[in-house]
Amino acid sequence: MLLCIETTCDETAAALIDRDRRVLSSAVASQEEIHQRFQGVVPELAARAHLERIVPIIQQVLDQAGIEAARELSAIAVATEPGLPGSLLVGLAAAKGLCVAWQKPLIAINHIQAHIYACQLTRQENIYPCVGFVVSGGHTNLYQCHSADDWKYLGGTIDDAVGEAFDKVAVMLGLPYPGGPHISRLAKAGDACKYALPRPMLADRTTLNLSFSGLKTAVRYHLVGTGKQDFSTLSLSLQQQQDMAASFQQAALDCVVGKAELAMHRTGGPRLCIGGGVAANSLLRAQLSSMAQRIGVELLIAPLELCTDNAVMGAIAWEFYDRGQFAPLDIDIHAGLQRGA
């Protein structure tokens, strides 16, 4: 069994996974209530919350599975990149301490690669090679994936991640954090053609990069006009909220689906694997499915329960365990996104 730990942003998670990638136990402690008043994740508060929750969460999954960690665990895996520095450090420090206490090897996980590997947990056949597309609150990036850790960066957002754009537009519409689920719910009753919003970089077929800051700014201009930034006095009807939610969501997803299609044409790959929190969006899943059918590629999307940050996707560590790829105990975190191969 592997004990997997995830603390890259604002979710404290742990899971126990056996060699057959079966989940023996899993737990996630959300920090949504902590960050709601700030309408976004506050890094220092996130790190403090991880400190309070990491030991109870690990103990919870051990108790659920009813195992003796010192005797039955094969290794301890932890996400060391990318993410918030303070959050990453808490998870890594906990994993190192347990490795020393229980005399177990340490396996370092790339959070981005783990999001794509969540697609592997739903099938027997190897998902590689594939094009991996991570769409979340912190990442919107495309990769050509030859194996679990042999990746080539193809392109990604040059500013906001798509999930971040959802959160910021939700603030403009007076919706709670995190904004994605609220926008998606409102959009179902809205007119996606009501507001003429841009699709930044979508028409540029020379690049697989994306941009969402201009789309976010266009929403602001439609709501309060140019040069105005005070939303405290803005009063929108429910229909206006619904129409803007639908218009924004469609514009953002058009960009995501369009670049995914371009990536498949560019690489000629057999399958597209999608992971990350925004992959839970039902309209995105439907539009990606239609696109994949139209161009004749296999589409794999992480299960809904494995789209947002979790430790189950740490099952990717078995790939490294089988190769004997263990990390030294002086390994450090790498908070920034590694875009190279």
C-alpha positions in Angstrom: 0.0 0.0 0.0 0.9 3.6 -0.6 0.1 6.5 1.7 -0.5 9.5 -0.6 -0.5 13.1 0.7 -1.8 16.2 -1.1 -1.4 19.8 0.2 -0.6 21.8 -2.9 -3.2 24.6 -2.4 -6.2 24.7 -0.1 -7.2 21.0 0.3 -5.6 18.8 2.9 -5.9 15.2 1.6 -4.6 11.7 2.2 -5.4 8.3 0.7 -4.3 4.7 1.0 -4.0 2.9 -2.4 -3.0 -0.7 -3.1 -0.9 -2.0 -6.0 -4.0 -2.6 -8.1 -4.8 1.2 -7.7 -7.8 0.4 -5.5 -8.6 3.1 -3.0 -8.7 1.6 0.5 -9.5 4.9 2.2 -9.5 8.6 1.3 -10.2 11.9 3.1 -10.2 15.5 2.1 -10.5 18.6 4.4 -11.7 21.6 2.5 -10.8 25.2 3.3 -13.6 26.8 1.4 -15.1 28.4 4.5 -11.7 29.9 5.5 -11.2 31.6 2.2 -14.7 32.6 1.3 -14.6 36.0 3.0 -11.5 36.9 0.9 -13.0 35.6 -2.3 -9.9 33.6 -3.0 -7.2 31.5 -1.4 -5.0 33.3 1.1 -1.6 31.4 1.0 -0.7 32.0 4.6 -4.1 30.9 5.9 -4.0 27.9 3.7 -0.6 26.8 5.1 -1.9 27.3 8.7 -5.0 25.2 8.0 -2.8 22.4 6.6 -0.7 22.4 9.8 -3.8 21.9 11.9 -5.4 19.2 9.6 -2.5 17.1 8.2 -2.1 14.8 11.1 -5.8 14.1 11.8 -6.4 13.5 8.0 -3.6 11.0 7.8 -4.7 9.3 11.0 -8.3 9.2 9.6 -7.3 7.3 6.5 -5.1 4.9 8.4 -8.0 4.2 10.8 -10.5 3.8 8.0 -8.3 1.1 6.4 -7.4 -0.5 9.7 -3.7 -0.9 8.9 -0.5 -0.8 10.8 1.5 1.9 9.0 4.9 0.8 10.1 4.3 -2.8 9.0 2.0 -2.6 6.0 2.9 0.5 4.0 5.3 0.2 1.1 6.1 3.9 0.7 4.8 7.4 1.3 4.0 9.7 -1.6 3.6 13.5 -1.5 3.0 16.2 -4.0 6.1 18.5 -4.1 5.3 20.6 -7.2 3.7 22.9 -8.3 1.6 24.8 -5.7 1.7 27.3 -2.9 5.1 27.2 -1.1 3.7 27.1 2.4 1.1 24.5 1.6 3.6 22.3 -0.2 6.1 22.5 2.7 3.5 21.3 5.2 2.8 18.1 3.2 6.5 17.4 2.5 7.5 17.9 6.1 4.8 15.5 7.2 5.8 12.9 4.6 9.5 13.2 5.5 8.8 12.8 9.2 6.7 9.7 8.7 9.3 8.2 6.4 11.9 8.6 9.1 9.5 7.3 11.9 8.3 4.3 9.9 11.4 3.6 7.8 9.7 4.0 4.5 10.9 5.3 1.2 9.6 8.7 -0.1 8.1 9.3 -3.5 7.8 12.8 -4.9 4.7 13.6 -7.1 4.1 16.3 -9.6 0.6 17.7 -8.9 -0.1 18.4 -12.6 0.9 14.9 -13.7 -1.3 13.4 -11.0 -4.4 15.3 -12.2 -4.0 13.6 -15.6 -3.3 10.2 -14.0 -6.7 10.4 -12.4 -8.0 9.3 -15.8 -6.0 6.1 -15.4 -7.9 5.1 -12.4 -11.1 4.4 -14.5 -9.5 1.9 -17.0 -7.3 -1.1 -17.3 -5.4 0.0 -20.5 -2.5 2.4 -20.2 -3.6 6.0 -20.9 -0.2 6.9 -22.4 0.6 8.3 -24.9 -1.9 11.1 -24.7 -2.4 14.8 -24.7 -3.0 15.9 -21.2 -5.0 19.0 -20.5 -5.2 20.3 -16.9 -8.0 22.9 -16.3 -8.3 24.2 -12.8 -8.2 27.2 -10.6 -4.5 27.4 -10.7 -3.6 25.8 -14.0 -4.7 25.7 -17.7 -1.9 23.8 -19.5 -1.5 21.3 -22.4 1.1 18.6 -22.5 2.2 15.8 -24.8 2.5 12.9 -22.4 4.6 9.9 -23.4 4.5 8.3 -20.0 3.7 9.1 -16.4 6.7 11.4 -16.1 7.8 12.0 -19.7 6.0 15.2 -20.7 6.4 18.0 -23.2 4.8 21.4 -22.6 2.6 22.4 -25.5 1.0 25.6 -24.3 -1.2 27.1 -21.7 -2.6 30.3 -20.2 -0.4 33.3 -20.4 -2.3 35.0 -17.5 -5.3 33.8 -15.5 -6.1 30.1 -15.2 -9.6 29.3 -16.5 -10.8 28.4 -13.0 -9.4 31.6 -11.6 -11.4 33.5 -14.3 -14.5 31.8 -13.2 -13.9 32.8 -9.6 -13.2 36.5 -10.5 -16.3 36.7 -12.7 -18.3 35.2 -9.9 -17.2 38.0 -7.6 -18.4 40.5 -10.2 -21.8 38.8 -10.2 -22.0 38.8 -6.4 -21.6 35.0 -6.2 -19.8 33.1 -3.4 -16.4 31.6 -3.6 -15.5 29.2 -5.3 -17.3 30.6 -8.2 -17.2 27.8 -10.8 -20.2 25.8 -9.5 -22.3 28.9 -9.0 -21.7 30.2 -12.5 -22.4 26.8 -14.0 -25.7 26.5 -12.1 -26.8 30.0 -13.1 -25.7 29.5 -16.7 -28.2 26.7 -17.2 -31.1 29.2 -17.2 -29.2 32.0 -19.1 -28.8 33.1 -22.7 -25.2 32.4 -23.8 -25.6 34.8 -26.7 -26.9 37.7 -24.7 -23.5 39.4 -24.3 -20.9 39.5 -27.1 -17.8 38.4 -25.3 -14.3 37.8 -26.9 -12.6 34.4 -27.3 -9.0 35.6 -26.7 -6.4 33.7 -28.9 -8.9 31.2 -30.1 -8.5 32.1 -33.7 -4.7 32.0 -33.5 -3.8 28.6 -34.8 -0.1 29.2 -34.5 -0.1 28.8 -30.8 -1.6 26.5 -28.1 -1.5 29.3 -25.6 -4.7 30.7 -24.0 -5.6 34.0 -22.3 -8.5 34.7 -20.0 -7.7 38.1 -18.5 -9.2 40.0 -21.5 -12.4 37.9 -21.3 -12.6 38.8 -17.6 -12.1 42.5 -18.4 -14.8 42.4 -21.1 -17.3 41.0 -18.5 -16.4 43.9 -16.2 -16.9 46.5 -19.0 -20.3 45.0 -19.8 -21.3 45.2 -16.1 -20.0 48.6 -14.9 -18.5 50.3 -18.0 -14.9 51.2 -18.8 -12.8 52.7 -16.0 -15.2 51.7 -13.3 -14.3 49.1 -10.8 -16.7 49.5 -7.9 -19.1 46.5 -7.8 -20.4 47.3 -4.3 -23.3 49.3 -5.6 -24.0 47.1 -8.7 -27.5 45.6 -8.7 -28.2 42.9 -11.2 -31.4 41.0 -11.8 -31.4 37.3 -11.6 -31.9 37.2 -15.4 -28.9 39.4 -15.9 -26.8 37.2 -13.7 -27.9 34.1 -15.6 -27.3 35.6 -19.0 -23.8 36.9 -18.1 -22.9 33.6 -16.4 -24.0 31.7 -19.6 -22.2 34.1 -21.9 -19.0 34.0 -19.9 -19.0 30.3 -19.4 -19.6 29.6 -23.1 -16.8 32.0 -24.1 -14.3 30.5 -21.7 -15.2 26.9 -22.7 -15.0 27.7 -26.4 -11.3 28.7 -25.8 -10.6 25.5 -23.8 -12.3 23.1 -26.3 -10.8 25.0 -29.3 -7.2 24.7 -28.1 -7.8 21.0 -27.1 -8.9 20.3 -30.6 -5.9 22.2 -32.0 -3.5 20.2 -29.8 -4.9 16.9 -31.0 -4.4 18.0 -34.7 -0.9 19.2 -33.9 0.2 16.0 -32.1 -1.8 13.4 -33.9 -2.2 11.7 -30.6 -4.7 8.9 -30.0 -6.4 10.2 -26.9 -7.1 13.4 -24.9 -7.0 13.2 -21.1 -8.6 16.0 -19.0 -8.1 16.7 -15.3 -8.5 19.5 -12.8 -11.4 21.2 -11.0 -12.9 22.8 -14.1 -13.2 19.3 -15.7 -16.2 18.8 -13.4 -18.1 21.4 -15.5 -20.9 19.5 -17.2 -21.1 21.7 -20.3 -17.3 21.4 -20.8 -17.5 17.6 -20.5 -20.4 17.5 -23.1 -18.6 19.8 -25.5 -15.3 17.9 -25.2 -17.2 14.7 -25.9 -18.8 16.1 -29.0 -15.4 17.5 -30.3 -13.6 14.2 -29.7 -16.3 12.2 -31.5 -16.2 14.7 -34.4 -12.4 14.4 -34.9 -12.1 10.7 -34.0 -10.0 10.7 -30.8 -10.5 8.9 -27.5 -11.5 11.2 -24.7 -10.9 10.4 -21.0 -12.0 12.8 -18.3 -11.2 12.3 -14.6 -14.2 11.1 -12.5 -16.1 13.9 -11.0 -14.9 13.0 -7.5 -11.3 13.2 -8.6 -11.4 16.4 -10.6 -10.8 18.8 -7.6 -7.6 18.3 -5.5 -7.4 14.9 -3.8 -4.8 12.4 -2.7 -6.3 9.5 -4.7 -4.6 10.8 -7.9 -1.4 10.2 -6.0 -1.7 6.6 -7.3 0.7 7.8 -10.0 3.4 7.1 -7.4 3.1 3.4 -8.1 4.6 4.1 -11.5 7.7 5.5 -9.8 7.7 2.8 -7.1 7.9 0.1 -9.7 11.0 1.8 -11.2 12.6 2.4 -7.9 12.4 6.1 -8.3 12.5 7.3 -4.7 13.3 10.8 -3.5 16.0 11.7 -1.1 14.9 13.0 2.3 16.6 16.4 1.6 14.3 17.0 -1.4 12.8 20.4 -1.6 9.5 21.8 -3.0 9.3 23.4 -6.4 6.4 25.8 -6.2 6.5 27.1 -9.8 5.1 25.4 -12.8 7.8 23.4 -14.6 7.0 23.9 -18.3 9.8 21.8 -19.8 9.7 18.2 -20.9 
